[in-house]
């Protein structure tokens, strides 16, 4: 009986950690869907691809996004 309770506790802990991971990922998915930048994803990419260079700070990252998205020139097709 005690082994069964331990199994249930481990299973419950696994479910809780899975739910937490899912909930933590929701903001990233929403940003991708609406086309907003994701700073954490940028940092992961930068660490993998540009290891020698310092990444942009959060404020500079978002400023770069806004500049590219809404900068000079047309921002729509028509």
Biopython code that builds the backbone (N, CA, C, O; Angstrom):
import numpy as np
from Bio.PDB.StructureBuilder import StructureBuilder

atoms = [
    (1, "UNK", "N", (0.820, -1.197, 0.000)),
    (1, "UNK", "CA", (0.000, 0.000, 0.000)),
    (1, "UNK", "C", (0.862, 1.259, 0.000)),
    (1, "UNK", "O", (0.540, 2.232, -0.682)),
    (2, "UNK", "N", (1.956, 1.244, 0.761)),
    (2, "UNK", "CA", (2.835, 2.411, 0.833)),
    (2, "UNK", "C", (3.493, 2.676, -0.524)),
    (2, "UNK", "O", (3.656, 3.831, -0.919)),
    (3, "UNK", "N", (3.870, 1.613, -1.236)),
    (3, "UNK", "CA", (4.474, 1.785, -2.556)),
    (3, "UNK", "C", (3.478, 2.430, -3.513)),
    (3, "UNK", "O", (3.850, 3.239, -4.363)),
    (4, "UNK", "N", (2.240, 2.072, -3.367)),
    (4, "UNK", "CA", (1.203, 2.635, -4.223)),
    (4, "UNK", "C", (1.061, 4.139, -3.966)),
    (4, "UNK", "O", (0.913, 4.917, -4.908)),
    (5, "UNK", "N", (1.104, 4.542, -2.709)),
    (5, "UNK", "CA", (1.009, 5.970, -2.385)),
    (5, "UNK", "C", (2.209, 6.733, -2.929)),
    (5, "UNK", "O", (2.077, 7.864, -3.397)),
    (6, "UNK", "N", (3.380, 6.107, -2.863)),
    (6, "UNK", "CA", (4.577, 6.740, -3.416)),
    (6, "UNK", "C", (4.460, 6.925, -4.916)),
    (6, "UNK", "O", (4.872, 7.950, -5.458)),
    (7, "UNK", "N", (3.898, 5.930, -5.583)),
    (7, "UNK", "CA", (3.710, 6.021, -7.028)),
    (7, "UNK", "C", (2.735, 7.141, -7.377)),
    (7, "UNK", "O", (2.949, 7.891, -8.329)),
    (8, "UNK", "N", (1.684, 7.241, -6.609)),
    (8, "UNK", "CA", (0.685, 8.292, -6.846)),
    (8, "UNK", "C", (1.317, 9.658, -6.615)),
    (8, "UNK", "O", (1.067, 10.591, -7.378)),
    (9, "UNK", "N", (2.128, 9.785, -5.579)),
    (9, "UNK", "CA", (2.782, 11.060, -5.281)),
    (9, "UNK", "C", (3.745, 11.437, -6.406)),
    (9, "UNK", "O", (3.795, 12.598, -6.811)),
    (10, "UNK", "N", (4.509, 10.470, -6.913)),
    (10, "UNK", "CA", (5.436, 10.750, -8.022)),
    (10, "UNK", "C", (4.672, 11.152, -9.272)),
    (10, "UNK", "O", (5.069, 12.073, -9.987)),
    (11, "UNK", "N", (3.588, 10.465, -9.525)),
    (11, "UNK", "CA", (2.764, 10.773, -10.693)),
    (11, "UNK", "C", (2.175, 12.184, -10.568)),
    (11, "UNK", "O", (2.168, 12.945, -11.536)),
    (12, "UNK", "N", (1.688, 12.523, -9.389)),
    (12, "UNK", "CA", (1.118, 13.855, -9.162)),
    (12, "UNK", "C", (2.185, 14.931, -9.328)),
    (12, "UNK", "O", (1.915, 15.989, -9.896)),
    (13, "UNK", "N", (3.388, 14.672, -8.839)),
    (13, "UNK", "CA", (4.483, 15.635, -8.994)),
    (13, "UNK", "C", (4.833, 15.813, -10.465)),
    (13, "UNK", "O", (5.095, 16.931, -10.907)),
    (14, "UNK", "N", (4.841, 14.733, -11.218)),
    (14, "UNK", "CA", (5.127, 14.800, -12.651)),
    (14, "UNK", "C", (4.061, 15.610, -13.380)),
    (14, "UNK", "O", (4.380, 16.418, -14.252)),
    (15, "UNK", "N", (2.813, 15.396, -13.029)),
    (15, "UNK", "CA", (1.715, 16.147, -13.652)),
    (15, "UNK", "C", (1.844, 17.630, -13.313)),
    (15, "UNK", "O", (1.676, 18.480, -14.188)),
    (16, "UNK", "N", (2.138, 17.950, -12.053)),
    (16, "UNK", "CA", (2.291, 19.358, -11.655)),
    (16, "UNK", "C", (3.420, 20.027, -12.423)),
    (16, "UNK", "O", (3.268, 21.154, -12.894)),
    (17, "UNK", "N", (4.560, 19.336, -12.555)),
    (17, "UNK", "CA", (5.681, 19.946, -13.271)),
    (17, "UNK", "C", (5.355, 20.104, -14.757)),
    (17, "UNK", "O", (5.763, 21.087, -15.376)),
    (18, "UNK", "N", (4.629, 19.154, -15.331)),
    (18, "UNK", "CA", (4.231, 19.269, -16.734)),
    (18, "UNK", "C", (3.282, 20.442, -16.944)),
    (18, "UNK", "O", (3.408, 21.183, -17.919)),
    (19, "UNK", "N", (2.347, 20.607, -16.043)),
    (19, "UNK", "CA", (1.390, 21.716, -16.146)),
    (19, "UNK", "C", (2.133, 23.043, -15.994)),
    (19, "UNK", "O", (1.861, 23.990, -16.733)),
    (20, "UNK", "N", (3.067, 23.121, -15.043)),
    (20, "UNK", "CA", (3.848, 24.357, -14.872)),
    (20, "UNK", "C", (4.626, 24.693, -16.140)),
    (20, "UNK", "O", (4.647, 25.847, -16.566)),
    (21, "UNK", "N", (5.262, 23.696, -16.745)),
    (21, "UNK", "CA", (6.032, 23.920, -17.971)),
    (21, "UNK", "C", (5.110, 24.407, -19.096)),
    (21, "UNK", "O", (5.474, 25.307, -19.853)),
    (22, "UNK", "N", (3.942, 23.822, -19.200)),
    (22, "UNK", "CA", (2.971, 24.229, -20.215)),
    (22, "UNK", "C", (2.549, 25.682, -19.997)),
    (22, "UNK", "O", (2.523, 26.473, -20.940)),
    (23, "UNK", "N", (2.222, 26.025, -18.761)),
    (23, "UNK", "CA", (1.760, 27.382, -18.444)),
    (23, "UNK", "C", (2.878, 28.395, -18.684)),
    (23, "UNK", "O", (2.618, 29.494, -19.175)),
    (24, "UNK", "N", (4.129, 28.035, -18.342)),
    (24, "UNK", "CA", (5.253, 28.941, -18.586)),
    (24, "UNK", "C", (5.461, 29.182, -20.078)),
    (24, "UNK", "O", (5.959, 30.243, -20.453)),
    (25, "UNK", "N", (5.101, 28.246, -20.928)),
    (25, "UNK", "CA", (5.288, 28.392, -22.365)),
    (25, "UNK", "C", (4.213, 29.189, -23.068)),
    (25, "UNK", "O", (4.406, 29.605, -24.210)),
    (26, "UNK", "N", (3.086, 29.412, -22.418)),
    (26, "UNK", "CA", (1.962, 30.115, -23.049)),
    (26, "UNK", "C", (2.345, 31.520, -23.528)),
    (26, "UNK", "O", (2.024, 31.859, -24.666)),
    (27, "UNK", "N", (3.010, 32.351, -22.726)),
    (27, "UNK", "CA", (3.344, 33.695, -23.229)),
    (27, "UNK", "C", (4.188, 33.666, -24.499)),
    (27, "UNK", "O", (3.989, 34.494, -25.389)),
    (28, "UNK", "N", (5.110, 32.741, -24.594)),
    (28, "UNK", "CA", (5.945, 32.638, -25.784)),
    (28, "UNK", "C", (5.108, 32.293, -27.010)),
    (28, "UNK", "O", (5.311, 32.865, -28.080)),
    (29, "UNK", "N", (4.181, 31.374, -26.863)),
    (29, "UNK", "CA", (3.310, 30.985, -27.980)),
    (29, "UNK", "C", (2.434, 32.159, -28.402)),
    (29, "UNK", "O", (2.249, 32.399, -29.595)),
    (30, "UNK", "N", (1.901, 32.882, -27.445)),
    (30, "UNK", "CA", (1.050, 34.037, -27.762)),
    (30, "UNK", "C", (1.863, 35.085, -28.519)),
    (30, "UNK", "O", (1.379, 35.656, -29.497)),
    (31, "UNK", "N", (3.108, 35.345, -28.070)),
    (31, "UNK", "CA", (3.954, 36.314, -28.778)),
    (31, "UNK", "C", (4.192, 35.878, -30.214)),
    (31, "UNK", "O", (4.159, 36.704, -31.127)),
    (32, "UNK", "N", (4.432, 34.591, -30.423)),
    (32, "UNK", "CA", (4.665, 34.093, -31.774)),
    (32, "UNK", "C", (3.421, 34.263, -32.639)),
    (32, "UNK", "O", (3.525, 34.626, -33.811)),
    (33, "UNK", "N", (2.260, 34.006, -32.075)),
    (33, "UNK", "CA", (1.013, 34.095, -32.838)),
    (33, "UNK", "C", (0.730, 35.538, -33.262)),
    (33, "UNK", "O", (0.306, 35.777, -34.393)),
    (34, "UNK", "N", (0.959, 36.492, -32.372)),
    (34, "UNK", "CA", (0.651, 37.882, -32.703)),
    (34, "UNK", "C", (1.818, 38.612, -33.352)),
    (34, "UNK", "O", (1.683, 39.773, -33.738)),
    (35, "UNK", "N", (2.957, 37.948, -33.475)),
    (35, "UNK", "CA", (4.100, 38.562, -34.142)),
    (35, "UNK", "C", (4.952, 39.453, -33.265)),
    (35, "UNK", "O", (5.763, 40.226, -33.775)),
    (36, "UNK", "N", (4.785, 39.363, -31.965)),
    (36, "UNK", "CA", (5.598, 40.161, -31.040)),
    (36, "UNK", "C", (6.912, 39.439, -30.773)),
    (36, "UNK", "O", (6.979, 38.213, -30.858)),
    (37, "UNK", "N", (7.947, 40.190, -30.453)),
    (37, "UNK", "CA", (9.245, 39.561, -30.193)),
    (37, "UNK", "C", (9.264, 38.824, -28.854)),
    (37, "UNK", "O", (8.503, 39.147, -27.942)),
    (38, "UNK", "N", (10.130, 37.849, -28.756)),
    (38, "UNK", "CA", (10.278, 37.058, -27.541)),
    (38, "UNK", "C", (11.738, 37.158, -27.103)),
    (38, "UNK", "O", (12.610, 36.511, -27.682)),
    (39, "UNK", "N", (11.997, 37.966, -26.088)),
    (39, "UNK", "CA", (13.364, 38.245, -25.662)),
    (39, "UNK", "C", (14.086, 36.988, -25.181)),
    (39, "UNK", "O", (15.264, 36.801, -25.487)),
    (40, "UNK", "N", (13.404, 36.134, -24.440)),
    (40, "UNK", "CA", (14.038, 34.918, -23.935)),
    (40, "UNK", "C", (14.465, 34.008, -25.091)),
    (40, "UNK", "O", (15.546, 33.419, -25.060)),
    (41, "UNK", "N", (13.620, 33.903, -26.093)),
    (41, "UNK", "CA", (13.972, 33.099, -27.267)),
    (41, "UNK", "C", (15.159, 33.710, -28.007)),
    (41, "UNK", "O", (16.033, 32.992, -28.492)),
    (42, "UNK", "N", (15.182, 35.031, -28.091)),
    (42, "UNK", "CA", (16.308, 35.729, -28.708)),
    (42, "UNK", "C", (17.603, 35.407, -27.961)),
    (42, "UNK", "O", (18.629, 35.138, -28.585)),
    (43, "UNK", "N", (17.557, 35.433, -26.626)),
    (43, "UNK", "CA", (18.761, 35.139, -25.843)),
    (43, "UNK", "C", (19.251, 33.720, -26.085)),
    (43, "UNK", "O", (20.456, 33.491, -26.183)),
    (44, "UNK", "N", (18.333, 32.765, -26.182)),
    (44, "UNK", "CA", (18.718, 31.378, -26.459)),
    (44, "UNK", "C", (19.381, 31.285, -27.830)),
    (44, "UNK", "O", (20.422, 30.643, -27.973)),
    (45, "UNK", "N", (18.785, 31.922, -28.837)),
    (45, "UNK", "CA", (19.348, 31.916, -30.184)),
    (45, "UNK", "C", (20.727, 32.586, -30.189)),
    (45, "UNK", "O", (21.670, 32.074, -30.792)),
    (46, "UNK", "N", (20.833, 33.716, -29.523)),
    (46, "UNK", "CA", (22.080, 34.470, -29.499)),
    (46, "UNK", "C", (23.195, 33.651, -28.848)),
    (46, "UNK", "O", (24.326, 33.650, -29.333)),
    (47, "UNK", "N", (22.888, 32.964, -27.767)),
    (47, "UNK", "CA", (23.893, 32.136, -27.086)),
    (47, "UNK", "C", (24.376, 31.011, -27.998)),
    (47, "UNK", "O", (25.559, 30.671, -27.998)),
    (48, "UNK", "N", (23.454, 30.432, -28.779)),
    (48, "UNK", "CA", (23.827, 29.334, -29.683)),
    (48, "UNK", "C", (24.594, 29.834, -30.905)),
    (48, "UNK", "O", (25.579, 29.218, -31.313)),
    (49, "UNK", "N", (24.153, 30.938, -31.486)),
    (49, "UNK", "CA", (24.673, 31.367, -32.786)),
    (49, "UNK", "C", (25.732, 32.456, -32.739)),
    (49, "UNK", "O", (26.531, 32.577, -33.668)),
    (50, "UNK", "N", (25.751, 33.237, -31.692)),
    (50, "UNK", "CA", (26.659, 34.389, -31.618)),
    (50, "UNK", "C", (27.373, 34.412, -30.265)),
    (50, "UNK", "O", (27.341, 35.418, -29.556)),
    (51, "UNK", "N", (28.005, 33.317, -29.920)),
    (51, "UNK", "CA", (28.576, 33.142, -28.582)),
    (51, "UNK", "C", (29.593, 34.225, -28.205)),
    (51, "UNK", "O", (29.688, 34.574, -27.029)),
    (52, "UNK", "N", (30.342, 34.759, -29.146)),
    (52, "UNK", "CA", (31.375, 35.736, -28.820)),
    (52, "UNK", "C", (30.866, 37.147, -28.588)),
    (52, "UNK", "O", (31.557, 37.953, -27.964)),
    (53, "UNK", "N", (29.685, 37.463, -29.071)),
    (53, "UNK", "CA", (29.154, 38.831, -28.982)),
    (53, "UNK", "C", (28.165, 38.961, -27.827)),
    (53, "UNK", "O", (27.481, 38.009, -27.453)),
    (54, "UNK", "N", (28.117, 40.163, -27.282)),
    (54, "UNK", "CA", (27.165, 40.426, -26.193)),
    (54, "UNK", "C", (25.769, 40.639, -26.793)),
    (54, "UNK", "O", (25.635, 41.319, -27.810)),
    (55, "UNK", "N", (24.733, 40.067, -26.173)),
    (55, "UNK", "CA", (23.373, 40.268, -26.699)),
    (55, "UNK", "C", (22.859, 41.672, -26.375)),
    (55, "UNK", "O", (23.372, 42.351, -25.486)),
    (56, "UNK", "N", (21.848, 42.080, -27.108)),
    (56, "UNK", "CA", (21.192, 43.355, -26.812)),
    (56, "UNK", "C", (20.505, 43.263, -25.458)),
    (56, "UNK", "O", (20.075, 42.187, -25.044)),
    (57, "UNK", "N", (20.407, 44.379, -24.781)),
    (57, "UNK", "CA", (19.611, 44.428, -23.564)),
    (57, "UNK", "C", (18.132, 44.354, -23.926)),
    (57, "UNK", "O", (17.768, 44.532, -25.088)),
    (58, "UNK", "N", (17.289, 44.097, -22.949)),
    (58, "UNK", "CA", (15.847, 43.958, -23.209)),
    (58, "UNK", "C", (15.286, 45.210, -23.881)),
    (58, "UNK", "O", (14.545, 45.111, -24.859)),
    (59, "UNK", "N", (15.633, 46.374, -23.366)),
    (59, "UNK", "CA", (15.103, 47.629, -23.916)),
    (59, "UNK", "C", (15.573, 47.837, -25.359)),
    (59, "UNK", "O", (14.778, 48.210, -26.221)),
    (60, "UNK", "N", (16.850, 47.600, -25.621)),
    (60, "UNK", "CA", (17.388, 47.757, -26.979)),
    (60, "UNK", "C", (16.771, 46.725, -27.930)),
    (60, "UNK", "O", (16.530, 47.021, -29.101)),
    (61, "UNK", "N", (16.518, 45.522, -27.426)),
    (61, "UNK", "CA", (15.899, 44.477, -28.247)),
    (61, "UNK", "C", (14.514, 44.910, -28.710)),
    (61, "UNK", "O", (14.188, 44.790, -29.891)),
    (62, "UNK", "N", (13.699, 45.412, -27.785)),
    (62, "UNK", "CA", (12.359, 45.845, -28.162)),
    (62, "UNK", "C", (12.397, 47.101, -29.030)),
    (62, "UNK", "O", (11.569, 47.256, -29.927)),
    (63, "UNK", "N", (13.346, 47.997, -28.775)),
    (63, "UNK", "CA", (13.479, 49.193, -29.617)),
    (63, "UNK", "C", (13.830, 48.794, -31.052)),
    (63, "UNK", "O", (13.311, 49.373, -32.006)),
    (64, "UNK", "N", (14.707, 47.807, -31.198)),
    (64, "UNK", "CA", (15.067, 47.307, -32.534)),
    (64, "UNK", "C", (13.851, 46.705, -33.230)),
    (64, "UNK", "O", (13.651, 46.909, -34.427)),
    (65, "UNK", "N", (13.042, 45.964, -32.479)),
    (65, "UNK", "CA", (11.835, 45.376, -33.051)),
    (65, "UNK", "C", (10.881, 46.464, -33.544)),
    (65, "UNK", "O", (10.380, 46.390, -34.666)),
    (66, "UNK", "N", (10.633, 47.460, -32.716)),
    (66, "UNK", "CA", (9.716, 48.536, -33.083)),
    (66, "UNK", "C", (10.256, 49.299, -34.285)),
    (66, "UNK", "O", (9.499, 49.653, -35.189)),
    (67, "UNK", "N", (11.550, 49.551, -34.297)),
    (67, "UNK", "CA", (12.163, 50.267, -35.416)),
    (67, "UNK", "C", (12.004, 49.492, -36.720)),
    (67, "UNK", "O", (11.690, 50.079, -37.756)),
    (68, "UNK", "N", (12.218, 48.188, -36.678)),
    (68, "UNK", "CA", (12.070, 47.383, -37.891)),
    (68, "UNK", "C", (10.607, 47.250, -38.312)),
    (68, "UNK", "O", (10.289, 47.258, -39.501)),
    (69, "UNK", "N", (9.744, 47.132, -37.345)),
    (69, "UNK", "CA", (8.324, 46.892, -37.639)),
    (69, "UNK", "C", (7.620, 48.148, -38.108)),
    (69, "UNK", "O", (6.821, 48.105, -39.043)),
    (70, "UNK", "N", (7.915, 49.284, -37.455)),
    (70, "UNK", "CA", (7.170, 50.512, -37.725)),
    (70, "UNK", "C", (8.065, 51.645, -38.198)),
    (70, "UNK", "O", (7.667, 52.809, -38.151)),
    (71, "UNK", "N", (9.278, 51.318, -38.657)),
    (71, "UNK", "CA", (10.244, 52.322, -39.086)),
    (71, "UNK", "C", (9.812, 53.048, -40.341)),
    (71, "UNK", "O", (8.657, 52.962, -40.759)),
    (72, "UNK", "N", (10.759, 53.770, -40.943)),
    (72, "UNK", "CA", (10.417, 54.528, -42.149)),
    (72, "UNK", "C", (9.996, 53.606, -43.294)),
    (72, "UNK", "O", (10.399, 52.445, -43.369)),
    (73, "UNK", "N", (9.200, 54.144, -44.149)),
    (73, "UNK", "CA", (8.712, 53.360, -45.281)),
    (73, "UNK", "C", (7.317, 52.828, -45.005)),
    (73, "UNK", "O", (6.782, 52.980, -43.907)),
    (74, "UNK", "N", (6.744, 52.210, -46.008)),
    (74, "UNK", "CA", (5.376, 51.693, -45.839)),
    (74, "UNK", "C", (5.342, 50.538, -44.844)),
    (74, "UNK", "O", (6.253, 49.711, -44.796)),
    (75, "UNK", "N", (4.285, 50.499, -44.059)),
    (75, "UNK", "CA", (4.139, 49.425, -43.084)),
    (75, "UNK", "C", (3.004, 48.482, -43.474)),
    (75, "UNK", "O", (2.643, 47.586, -42.712)),
    (76, "UNK", "N", (2.455, 48.686, -44.645)),
    (76, "UNK", "CA", (1.413, 47.780, -45.144)),
    (76, "UNK", "C", (1.563, 47.632, -46.643)),
    (76, "UNK", "O", (2.331, 48.370, -47.260)),
    (77, "UNK", "N", (0.868, 46.720, -47.226)),
    (77, "UNK", "CA", (1.049, 46.430, -48.649)),
    (77, "UNK", "C", (0.331, 47.418, -49.568)),
    (77, "UNK", "O", (0.797, 47.631, -50.688)),
    (78, "UNK", "N", (-0.775, 48.031, -49.153)),
    (78, "UNK", "CA", (-1.567, 48.866, -50.050)),
    (78, "UNK", "C", (-1.652, 50.312, -49.585)),
    (78, "UNK", "O", (-2.289, 51.136, -50.243)),
]
sb = StructureBuilder()
sb.init_structure("model")
sb.init_model(0)
sb.init_chain("A")
sb.init_seg("    ")
for serial, (resi, resn, name, xyz) in enumerate(atoms, 1):
    if name == "N":
        sb.init_residue(resn, " ", resi, " ")
    sb.init_atom(name, np.array(xyz, "f"), 0.0, 1.0, " ", f" {name:<3s}", serial, name[0])
structure = sb.get_structure()
